[in-house]
Amino acid sequence: MLLVTAVSLWVECRPPSSYLVLIDAGSVHTSIYTYRLAGGGAGEGGIAEVASCELGQIGVSSFASDPQGAAQFLANHRCLREAVEQVPLASRSTSSVLLGGTAGLRVLRLASPHLAHQILGNLTAALSERSGGMAATARILDGTLEGRDGWVTANYLSGGLEGGQPRGALDWGGASSQVTVVAEEGEEDSRVEVAGTEYPLMARSHLCYGQAEALARHRAGLVFGAYLAANRSLGAPIALEDPCLPAKASLALPLAALLASPCTNYTDAAFIRAVRQLEHETVTLFRASSSSPSSPSCSSTVAAAFQPSLCSSRYAQAEAEVTCLDPSSIPPPTNATYLAFSTYWYLTRGMGLGHPSSPYTVHLPTFDSALASLCSSDLATLQLARARGGWGLAQAKVAHDACFQATFMRALLTTAYHFHSWGNITFVKRLGEPPAEVGWSLGHAIASAGQVEAGPGGCISLPVFLTLLLASLLAALCAVCAHYAPKQRGSSSIRSPGLAPGLAPGLAPSLAPSLTPSHSQPLHSTSALALHSSTPALAPQPRRCETHAL
């Protein structure tokens, strides 16, 4: 009975799965994903996305003026509560909650390290209170790590790790851009191990080249250009033409907000003083219905972002971050397929160029045609529903930013990353079966899975199994000896000294309950009782017992 019980416990039971509730705290959005890391038959590596929830287009870094607000926003949101509820109680001792801050928090850390640290501390405390007993922490991800994890996700979901040529990964967010691919000889700058295989990678991350920070640089650059054109002076009111705005559109923005980011930290001290003198002024950006031939185009204005000498002389360079992209430092793309996700997917979908649920390719001439139409449309047409001949960009901010974003995306892929043909770029949002979001979060979960230890569960360890096995064998041996001992004593006239008459015949009934454990007794108590009860009867006649047992 002990042997059967030990084998069934050791072989049949499974430890509970471990989970990771991962919060992607981007610069312009926040999402929560729940991953099952180990056990439960999740497939290769035991990794599966079991739930996801979007908190909206609100980045944690946007709470810079209210450090406690970020923690309250997250802790009280239904998405966090639902994510925690997805984790079974038996799994929580080996599961965790992680908030990973990406480029938005890296920018905030450059602007105010103390403030970034305070926000992370508040978030960790709030998550710990709402984690249901799971370990909780909040930290900022390095840009190269973000790119590496995105590459792991893209290949894990697309089958690029199952043999053949792995895919490249193109990630474009609100504050940074990443390009990651298996490195050619001499180009390796990081390595990653997945499922026992190590991959050399070229992973490049550029802060300030995400769509939101790039737009801030563009608009601050318009002010700086006006300052230079006015013989290094700046006066109110400030009204400037922006060639990337929709025709007949205008936009009023606080001057101080345009230069609040470390990405717009100019090296020209006189310009900074001029801005501070007018920091309460508003900048009006506009685009006339028709521009003169001498007016700069949106594409020529955007091109300045990819001139490394101009960039490095104009903006203060940050430590441990690359804030000026040098196209000559990026090797040309390989012949691999590259998966483009995040803003790449959202933007091309917004331009009506792809399928809402399936991966798709957009060839460069097709994109250029759509770009020309987009940037020549007025604000009303951009906001008009597609069914009525418009672009369906109902939100004013989306419509105002669309031409710049599309123009910058083209320059990023062609000028910076050297994709002069887009035939090997596939735009994706979700992949796999069941589908999971393509981004850095799943790749981070896969890397974390190798560090997860199984929980205690209801299983027994190998040492305990062997102990029970040995006890079972000893109990069986004693049962055999007890079975033959009464017959031997009944047929022999030899008695051991000191053995009371009639003792042996009464021994067998007393042993029977000890060698037949009832269901109501614990296993360890039964084996101990059997060994203790049989030993005195066998001791006076060891030779006879051993002979009959053999």
C-alpha positions in Angstrom: 0.0 0.0 0.0 2.8 2.4 0.8 4.6 1.6 -2.4 1.4 2.3 -4.5 0.8 5.5 -2.7 4.4 6.7 -3.1 4.4 6.0 -6.8 1.1 7.7 -7.4 2.1 10.8 -5.5 5.5 11.0 -7.2 4.4 10.2 -10.8 0.9 11.5 -11.2 0.7 14.8 -9.5 2.0 18.1 -11.0 3.2 21.2 -9.2 1.1 24.3 -9.7 2.0 26.6 -12.5 3.9 29.8 -11.9 2.6 33.1 -13.3 3.9 36.5 -14.1 1.6 39.6 -14.1 3.6 42.0 -16.3 2.7 45.7 -16.6 4.1 47.3 -19.7 4.4 50.9 -18.6 5.1 52.7 -21.9 5.5 56.4 -22.6 2.0 56.8 -24.1 0.2 53.7 -23.0 -0.1 51.1 -20.1 -1.0 47.5 -20.6 -1.2 44.5 -18.3 -0.4 40.9 -19.4 -0.8 37.7 -17.4 1.5 34.9 -18.4 1.6 31.3 -17.2 5.3 30.4 -17.0 5.6 26.8 -15.9 3.5 23.7 -15.6 0.0 23.2 -16.7 0.8 22.1 -20.2 1.3 25.6 -21.7 3.3 24.2 -24.6 6.9 24.8 -25.5 8.7 26.2 -22.4 5.4 26.3 -20.5 4.7 29.9 -21.6 1.3 31.2 -22.5 -0.5 34.5 -22.4 -3.7 33.9 -20.4 -5.1 37.4 -20.2 -4.4 41.0 -21.3 -5.9 44.4 -20.5 -5.3 47.9 -21.9 -5.4 50.8 -19.4 -5.6 53.3 -22.2 -3.2 55.8 -23.7 -1.8 56.9 -20.4 1.9 56.5 -19.6 3.2 56.2 -16.1 5.8 58.9 -16.9 2.9 61.4 -17.5 2.4 61.5 -13.7 5.7 63.4 -13.2 3.8 66.3 -11.6 1.9 63.9 -9.3 4.2 61.0 -8.3 1.6 59.4 -6.1 -1.0 59.6 -8.8 0.6 56.9 -10.9 0.4 54.4 -8.1 -3.3 55.3 -7.4 -4.2 55.1 -11.1 -2.7 51.6 -11.4 -3.7 50.2 -8.0 -7.3 51.1 -8.4 -7.7 50.0 -12.0 -9.9 47.0 -12.8 -7.2 45.7 -15.1 -4.8 45.0 -12.2 -7.5 43.4 -10.1 -8.6 41.1 -13.0 -5.0 40.2 -13.7 -4.3 39.2 -10.1 -7.5 37.1 -10.1 -6.2 35.1 -13.0 -3.5 33.6 -10.8 -4.7 30.6 -8.7 -4.2 30.8 -5.0 -1.9 27.7 -5.1 0.4 29.4 -7.6 0.9 32.8 -5.9 3.8 31.8 -3.7 5.9 31.2 -6.8 4.4 34.0 -9.0 5.1 37.7 -9.2 4.0 41.1 -10.4 6.4 43.2 -12.4 6.0 46.7 -13.7 8.5 47.4 -16.5 9.0 51.0 -17.3 10.3 51.6 -20.9 11.5 54.7 -22.7 9.1 57.1 -21.1 10.5 56.4 -17.7 14.0 56.4 -19.1 13.4 60.0 -20.3 12.0 61.0 -16.9 15.0 59.5 -15.2 17.2 61.7 -17.3 15.2 64.8 -16.4 14.8 64.0 -12.7 16.4 60.8 -11.3 14.9 61.5 -7.8 11.4 61.9 -9.2 11.7 58.6 -11.3 12.9 56.8 -8.2 10.0 58.2 -6.1 7.5 57.1 -8.7 9.0 53.6 -8.8 8.9 53.3 -5.0 5.2 54.4 -4.9 4.4 51.9 -7.6 6.2 49.0 -5.9 4.3 49.7 -2.6 0.9 50.0 -4.4 1.5 46.8 -6.3 2.6 44.9 -3.2 -0.7 45.8 -1.5 -2.8 44.6 -4.5 -0.7 41.6 -5.6 -2.6 39.0 -3.5 0.5 37.7 -1.8 2.7 37.7 -4.9 6.1 39.4 -4.9 5.8 42.8 -6.6 8.3 45.2 -8.0 8.7 48.1 -10.4 11.8 48.9 -12.4 13.0 50.7 -15.6 14.1 48.5 -18.5 17.3 49.2 -20.4 16.7 50.1 -24.1 18.8 47.2 -25.4 17.0 44.8 -23.1 13.7 46.1 -24.4 14.8 45.4 -28.0 16.1 41.9 -27.1 12.9 40.9 -25.4 10.9 42.1 -28.3 13.1 40.0 -30.6 12.4 36.9 -28.4 8.7 37.5 -28.5 8.6 38.0 -32.3 10.5 34.8 -32.9 8.8 32.7 -30.2 5.3 33.5 -31.7 6.3 33.3 -35.4 8.2 30.0 -35.1 11.6 31.6 -35.7 13.2 29.7 -32.9 12.1 26.3 -34.3 14.8 26.0 -37.0 15.4 28.0 -40.1 16.3 31.7 -40.1 15.1 33.8 -37.1 13.2 37.0 -37.8 14.4 40.5 -37.1 12.4 42.8 -34.8 11.4 46.4 -35.4 9.8 48.1 -32.3 8.7 51.7 -32.4 7.1 53.3 -29.3 6.4 56.7 -28.0 9.9 57.6 -26.8 12.3 55.2 -28.4 12.9 52.9 -31.4 14.6 49.5 -31.4 16.0 47.3 -34.2 17.2 43.8 -33.3 18.4 41.0 -35.5 20.7 38.0 -35.3 24.2 39.5 -35.7 26.5 39.0 -38.6 30.2 38.5 -37.7 31.6 41.5 -36.0 28.2 43.2 -35.3 27.2 41.4 -32.1 26.5 43.6 -29.1 24.4 41.3 -26.9 23.4 37.6 -26.5 20.3 35.8 -25.4 19.6 32.1 -24.6 16.2 30.6 -25.4 15.4 26.9 -24.9 19.0 26.0 -24.5 20.2 27.8 -27.7 22.2 31.0 -27.5 21.8 33.7 -30.1 24.2 36.6 -30.9 22.2 39.7 -31.5 22.6 43.2 -32.9 20.2 45.2 -30.7 20.2 49.0 -31.1 17.9 51.3 -29.1 17.6 55.1 -29.7 15.9 57.3 -27.1 14.1 60.4 -28.4 13.2 58.6 -31.7 9.8 57.3 -30.6 6.9 59.1 -32.3 6.0 61.3 -29.3 9.5 62.5 -28.4 10.4 62.9 -32.1 7.3 65.1 -32.6 8.4 67.2 -29.5 11.8 67.7 -31.1 10.3 68.6 -34.4 8.1 71.4 -32.9 10.8 72.7 -30.6 13.0 72.8 -33.7 10.6 75.1 -35.4 10.9 77.5 -32.4 14.7 77.2 -32.5 14.7 77.9 -36.3 12.6 81.1 -35.7 15.1 82.1 -33.0 18.0 81.7 -35.4 16.2 83.5 -38.2 15.5 86.5 -36.0 19.2 87.0 -35.3 19.1 84.9 -32.1 16.1 86.6 -30.5 12.7 85.5 -29.6 9.6 87.6 -29.0 5.9 87.2 -28.4 3.6 86.4 -29.9 5.1 83.3 -31.5 3.3 82.0 -34.6 5.1 79.5 -36.8 4.2 77.5 -39.9 4.4 73.7 -39.4 4.6 71.9 -42.7 3.6 68.6 -41.0 0.2 69.8 -39.8 -2.9 69.2 -41.9 -3.8 72.0 -44.3 -6.0 74.7 -42.7 -5.1 73.5 -39.2 -3.7 75.4 -36.3 -2.5 74.3 -32.9 -1.7 76.3 -29.7 0.9 74.8 -27.3 2.6 76.2 -24.2 6.2 77.2 -25.0 7.6 75.7 -21.8 6.0 72.3 -22.6 7.8 72.2 -26.0 11.2 72.3 -24.3 10.4 70.3 -21.1 11.9 67.0 -22.2 15.6 65.9 -22.0 15.1 65.2 -25.7 14.7 68.9 -26.3 17.6 70.0 -24.0 19.4 72.5 -26.3 23.1 73.3 -25.9 22.5 76.9 -26.9 22.4 78.7 -23.5 21.2 81.9 -25.0 18.2 80.2 -26.6 17.3 78.6 -23.2 17.4 82.0 -21.6 15.2 83.5 -24.3 12.7 80.6 -23.8 12.6 81.1 -20.0 11.8 84.8 -20.4 8.7 83.7 -22.4 7.9 80.5 -20.6 4.3 81.5 -20.0 3.7 82.3 -23.7 1.9 80.1 -26.1 3.2 79.0 -29.5 0.7 78.9 -32.3 1.5 76.4 -35.1 -0.4 76.6 -38.3 -0.4 75.4 -41.9 -1.9 77.5 -44.6 -4.2 76.1 -47.2 -1.4 76.2 -49.7 2.3 76.6 -49.1 4.7 78.6 -51.2 7.3 76.7 -53.3 10.0 78.0 -50.9 8.4 76.6 -47.8 10.1 73.5 -46.4 8.3 70.2 -46.7 7.5 67.9 -43.9 10.0 65.4 -45.2 12.9 67.9 -45.4 12.1 69.0 -41.8 12.1 65.5 -40.5 15.3 64.6 -42.3 17.2 66.8 -39.8 16.6 64.2 -37.1 18.9 61.8 -38.9 21.9 64.1 -39.3 24.1 63.0 -36.4 26.5 66.0 -36.5 23.5 68.5 -36.4 21.8 66.4 -33.6 24.9 66.1 -31.4 25.7 69.8 -31.7 22.1 70.9 -31.1 21.1 68.7 -28.1 22.8 67.9 -24.9 23.9 64.3 -24.9 22.8 62.0 -22.0 24.9 59.4 -20.3 24.1 55.7 -20.9 21.6 56.6 -23.6 21.9 57.1 -27.4 19.8 60.2 -28.2 21.2 61.0 -31.6 20.8 58.3 -34.3 23.7 57.9 -36.7 22.5 55.9 -39.8 26.1 54.9 -40.6 26.2 52.9 -37.3 23.3 50.7 -38.4 24.2 47.8 -40.7 22.0 47.3 -43.7 19.1 44.8 -43.2 19.8 41.1 -43.7 17.7 38.9 -46.0 15.6 37.8 -43.0 12.0 38.8 -42.5 11.5 41.6 -40.1 8.4 41.9 -37.9 7.4 45.5 -37.3 5.0 46.1 -34.3 3.8 48.7 -31.8 3.4 52.1 -33.5 4.4 50.6 -36.9 1.3 48.5 -36.8 -1.0 51.1 -35.4 0.1 53.8 -37.9 -0.2 51.6 -41.0 -3.6 50.4 -39.8 -4.7 53.9 -39.3 -3.7 54.7 -42.8 -5.9 51.9 -44.1 -3.0 49.8 -45.4 -3.3 46.5 -43.5 -5.6 43.8 -42.2 -7.0 44.3 -38.6 -6.1 40.8 -37.5 -3.6 39.2 -39.9 0.0 40.0 -40.5 0.5 42.1 -43.7 3.1 43.7 -45.9 3.1 47.2 -47.2 5.3 47.9 -50.1 7.1 51.3 -50.2 5.4 52.7 -53.3 2.0 51.9 -51.7 3.0 53.6 -48.5 4.3 56.7 -50.4 1.1 57.1 -52.3 -0.9 57.0 -49.0 1.6 59.3 -47.4 1.2 61.9 -50.1 -2.6 61.8 -49.9 -2.5 61.9 -46.0 -0.2 65.0 -45.9 -2.2 66.9 -48.5 -5.5 66.4 -46.8 -7.0 69.1 -44.6 -8.1 68.6 -41.0 -11.8 68.1 -41.9 -11.0 65.4 -44.4 -8.7 63.6 -41.9 -11.5 63.5 -39.3 -14.2 62.5 -41.7 -15.3 58.9 -41.6 -13.8 56.6 -44.2 -17.3 55.6 -45.3 -17.8 59.2 -46.3 -14.5 59.6 -48.1 -12.3 60.7 -45.2 -9.5 59.0 -43.2 -11.5 58.2 -40.0 -9.1 60.0 -37.7 -11.8 61.4 -35.5 -9.6 62.5 -32.5 -8.1 65.9 -33.2 -4.6 65.0 -31.8 -4.4 61.9 -34.0 -5.3 64.0 -37.0 -2.9 66.7 -36.2 0.0 64.3 -35.7 -0.7 61.8 -38.5 1.4 63.4 -41.3 4.4 63.9 -39.1 4.3 60.3 -37.7 4.0 58.8 -41.2 6.8 60.9 -42.6 9.0 60.1 -39.6 8.3 56.4 -39.9 9.4 56.4 -43.5 12.6 58.2 -42.7 13.3 55.9 -39.8 13.0 52.8 -41.9 14.6 54.0 -45.1 17.3 56.5 -43.9 18.2 55.1 -40.5 17.6 51.4 -41.0 18.3 51.3 -44.8 15.1 49.5 -45.8 14.9 50.8 -49.4 12.5 48.0 -50.2 9.8 47.0 -47.6 9.1 43.5 -49.1 10.8 41.7 -46.1 8.9 43.8 -43.5 5.7 42.2 -42.0 3.5 44.4 -39.8 2.0 42.5 -36.9 0.1 43.0 -33.7 -0.7 39.5 -32.4 0.7 36.1 -33.4 0.7 32.5 -32.4 -2.0 30.0 -31.4 -3.6 31.1 -29.2 -2.6 34.6 -30.2 -0.5 36.8 -28.0 0.6 40.4 -28.2 3.9 41.1 -30.0 6.1 43.3 -27.9 8.8 43.1 -25.3 6.6 41.7 -22.4 6.2 38.1 -23.6 10.0 37.9 -24.3 10.7 39.1 -20.8 8.4 36.4 -19.4 10.2 33.7 -21.4 13.5 34.9 -20.0 12.0 34.9 -16.5 10.6 31.4 -16.9 14.0 29.9 -16.7 14.4 31.4 -13.2 11.1 30.0 -11.8 11.2 27.2 -9.3 8.2 25.0 -9.0 6.0 25.5 -5.9 5.5 22.8 -3.2 2.1 21.7 -4.4 0.9 18.2 -3.4 3.9 16.3 -4.7 6.6 14.5 -2.9 10.3 14.8 -3.6 12.6 12.0 -4.7 14.2 11.5 -1.2 10.8 11.1 0.4 9.8 8.7 -2.3 12.8 6.5 -1.7 12.2 6.6 2.0 8.7 5.4 1.6 9.8 2.8 -0.9 12.4 1.4 1.6 9.8 1.4 4.4 7.4 -0.5 2.2 10.0 -3.2 1.4 10.9 -3.6 5.1 7.3 -3.9 6.0 6.8 -6.6 3.3 9.8 -8.5 4.6 8.4 -8.5 8.2 5.1 -9.7 6.9 6.7 -12.7 5.3 8.7 -13.5 8.4 5.6 -13.1 10.6 3.7 -15.5 8.3 6.2 -18.3 8.7 7.3 -17.8 12.3 4.2 -19.4 14.0 4.4 -22.6 11.9 8.1 -23.0 12.8 7.5 -22.7 16.5 4.5 -25.0 16.5 6.5 -27.9 14.8 9.7 -27.7 16.9 10.4 -28.9 20.4 13.2 -26.4 20.8 12.3 -23.2 22.7 14.4 -20.2 23.1 15.4 -19.4 26.7 12.9 -17.2 28.5 10.1 -17.6 26.0 6.8 -18.0 27.8 4.7 -20.9 26.7 1.7 -19.9 24.5 3.3 -16.6 23.4 4.1 -17.6 19.9 0.6 -18.8 19.0 -0.9 -15.5 20.1 1.5 -13.4 18.2 0.0 -13.7 14.7 -3.3 -12.1 15.6 -1.6 -9.2 17.3 0.5 -8.6 14.2 -2.4 -8.6 11.7 -3.7 -5.1 12.3 -0.2 -3.7 12.3 0.6 -5.1 8.9 -2.7 -4.2 7.3 -2.9 -0.4 7.5 -6.4 1.0 7.6 -7.5 4.0 5.4 -7.9 6.1 8.4 -4.2 6.0 9.5 -1.5 8.2 8.1 1.0 6.4 5.9 4.1 7.2 8.0 2.3 6.1 11.2 1.3 2.8 9.7 4.9 1.9 8.6 6.4 2.8 11.9 3.8 0.7 13.8 4.4 -2.3 11.6 8.2 -2.3 12.1 7.8 -1.8 15.9 5.3 -4.6 16.4 7.1 -7.3 14.4 10.6 -6.8 15.8 10.3 -8.4 19.3 8.7 -11.7 17.9 11.5 -12.1 15.3 14.4 -11.4 17.6 14.7 -14.7 19.5 14.7 -16.8 16.2 16.7 -14.8 13.6 18.2 -17.8 11.8 14.9 -19.6 11.3 13.1 -16.5 10.1 15.8 -15.7 7.6 16.0 -19.3 6.4 12.2 -19.5 5.7 12.2 -16.0 4.1 14.8 -17.1 1.6 
